[in-house]
Amino acid sequence: MYDVIIIGGGPAGLSAALNFGRGLKTALVIDAGEPRNKVTDESHGYLTQDGVSPTEFRKIAEKDALSYEGISLERDRVANIEKTDESFTVTTSKAQYNSRQVMLAAGIRERSPEIKNFEQFYGTSAFYCPWCDGYELRNRRLAVMVDENSINHMPMLISNWSNDLIICTNGTGKISDENRELFKNKGFKYNESVITELNGTDGEVDSISFEDGTAEKIAGMIAMMEWDTQFDFLESLDLNRGEKGEIETDQFGATSIPGLFTAGETKTNFAGQLINSAANGADVAKFMIMMLIQEDY
Ligand SMILES: Cc1cc2nc3c(=O)[nH]c(=O)nc-3n(C[C@H](O)[C@H](O)[C@H](O)COP(=O)(O)OP(=O)(O)OC[C@H]3O[C@@H](n4cnc5c(N)ncnc54)[C@H](O)[C@@H]3O)c2cc1C
């Protein structure tokens, strides 16, 4: 019986594992080896690791966590979690494991917009997060995908890195007269038609095409992704969720099921950054360890 099973070996899960090791507890990290940032070659904004490749980052993180006695990692996919009065049973594609606690650090599920060729450019010249990749896209001609919720915010935010913008609503609605006027004054182009296709070579996008038959030259894109935490392996658990489908937790990551915690992007239900997930994984782990110490005292 492990003290904890950590589902997900990203920055949240591995940072938690490191703290479990230092807290003299046993932890099994189960990781499917499919990080969301696998599509990109560089990660930015993590102090001491700025520009590191996601693969290298994970390698170092795994080495740090696995250097502690009692910490192990299985490259496997979790299929189910069951809770009994005393413990959890976690079933993977290969085996079953038991633990006193479970940490969900599986990140978020991501869906790309349905645009032909989008995957060819995602992570190299099409991104969603200006804090991660805005610097690399600075002063380029960018398509900025928006909907009615982001149209007031996103063009303003992205204009910090480039003023050469084409605002694309991708057929989600009409741009208000006020915004048309604003975009004209700012020198931004806009298009309300559905985006049909991206083109370019070697991961560098160079044009965007629309259903209205027009096309624009671009050198980068800020896209809109969709995210959720509706993982199949959580189906048999009766987890409380909030209005947006987020797993309800308190500030320490505790869910409505005693002993089951969330950390990193699974906790926030939103795309953040490596540094936030790593920090949160550590915080939640320390709280979980406190609970174990208290139970055993
Ligand atoms: C294109 C792109 C560019 C990015 N650029 C940056 C950047 O420059 N700087 C930055 O700080 N951040 C960047 N990010 C964001 C960063 O990758 C995330 O914020 C961070 O990885 C989240 O960490 P996490 O531990 O919460 O989840 P993740 O890193 O997503 O880890 C979750 C892990 O859980 C595993 N998992 C999921 N389901 C299961 C299952 N059923 N069984 C077992 N394992 C499972 C996955 O395989 C994955 O390894 C970028 C992301 C993308 C997509």
The ligand as an ORCA input file, in Angstrom:
! r2SCAN-3c Opt
* xyz 0 1
  C       1.913     24.499    -26.996
  C       2.218     24.711    -25.530
  C       3.236     25.564    -25.167
  C       3.512     25.790    -23.823
  N       4.533     26.621    -23.493
  C       4.818     26.837    -22.202
  C       5.912     27.679    -21.842
  O       6.640     28.187    -22.701
  N       6.116     27.901    -20.515
  C       5.322     27.340    -19.543
  O       5.594     27.571    -18.369
  N       4.290     26.541    -19.872
  C       4.016     26.271    -21.163
  N       2.967     25.451    -21.490
  C       2.045     25.002    -20.429
  C       2.605     23.838    -19.624
  O       2.888     22.755    -20.474
  C       1.572     23.446    -18.570
  O       1.213     24.579    -17.804
  C       2.110     22.386    -17.616
  O       2.644     21.284    -18.319
  C       1.002     21.882    -16.690
  O       1.561     20.990    -15.771
  P       0.657     19.867    -15.043
  O       1.618     19.051    -14.248
  O      -0.485     20.508    -14.369
  O       0.060     18.976    -16.256
  P       0.816     18.259    -17.470
  O       2.170     18.789    -17.692
  O      -0.148     18.300    -18.605
  O       0.992     16.768    -16.949
  C      -0.094     15.903    -16.835
  C       0.417     14.489    -17.051
  O      -0.645     13.578    -16.716
  C      -0.589     12.501    -17.608
  N      -1.897     11.834    -17.663
  C      -3.073     12.318    -18.116
  N      -4.032     11.359    -18.045
  C      -3.424     10.264    -17.514
  C      -3.873      8.945    -17.197
  N      -5.155      8.554    -17.403
  N      -2.983      8.071    -16.686
  C      -1.677      8.435    -16.454
  N      -1.209      9.671    -16.748
  C      -2.075     10.556    -17.265
  C      -0.178     13.111    -18.940
  O       0.411     12.128    -19.795
  C       0.824     14.179    -18.495
  O       2.135     13.674    -18.550
  C       2.708     25.169    -22.822
  C       1.695     24.282    -23.197
  C       1.453     24.038    -24.530
  C       0.350     23.078    -24.921
*
